[in-house]
Amino acid sequence: MAKKKVVRKKAASKSKKKPSKPKPLSQDAMMAMWQEAMTPSDGHRRLEPMAGTWRAKTTFFMTPGDPPQVSEGKSVHRWVVGGRYLEQSYTGTSMGMPFEGLGYTGYDNVKKRYVGAWMDSFSTGLMQSVGVGRPTPAKMNFVAESFEPSGKKIVFETTLKIADNDHHTYEMWTKAPNGKKFRTMLVEYTRA
């Protein structure tokens, strides 16, 4: 019996096929893929209504039930890197202090989702965001992550809504200490 088991194991190992290696792409095929990946697409064009100079009204809540803190600012959005990223340069006030921020939003043609980065004068860290769900010309959802001064990671669900060429909004939602989701910020943009 021992001999039969050995024979069966050998036969089984011979019948397994090794996975075939993908054939290397030709230089022309590889260049075509790079060209498609690097060319601004419909995902980028969805952001076009946001280009320009904006008056911004920000309503901010530290925790649910707090009175809103309202501030105003100016935001200039322009295409950079050959139309691949929309740069946002914001100046204004927040919580009674001068505030400035710089952000980039783009569309990753390879991953088929939006990507973003934000930095501002209230932090030395970088908030990163990734698109989720199905974007439309009127609405795009993101998940964003940053860190509190304590080092605790904070996760936001954000929504960008484009009403028309002269109005769009940006909302941030997070969890309150009681675990319930609440809107911590609303920025209303009106073309200047």
Number of C-alpha atoms within 10 A of each C-alpha: 5 6 7 8 10 11 10 11 10 10 11 10 9 10 8 8 7 7 6 6 6 6 6 8 10 9 9 9 11 11 12 11 13 12 11 12 14 13 13 18 15 12 19 20 15 17 20 17 16 25 18 16 19 21 18 23 18 21 19 21 16 13 15 16 8 9 11 15 14 17 17 17 19 19 25 19 20 17 20 12 8 10 16 20 22 24 23 21 17 21 19 19 16 18 10 10 10 12 15 18 16 17 19 21 21 24 24 21 17 11 9 11 18 20 20 21 17 18 16 17 12 12 13 9 14 14 19 18 23 20 22 17 9 9 16 12 16 14 16 21 21 22 18 22 16 18 14 10 10 6 8 9 10 13 17 20 21 23 19 18 18 21 13 12 13 16 16 21 19 18 20 20 18 19 17 14 9 7 8 9 14 16 20 19 20 20 21 18 23 19 17 12
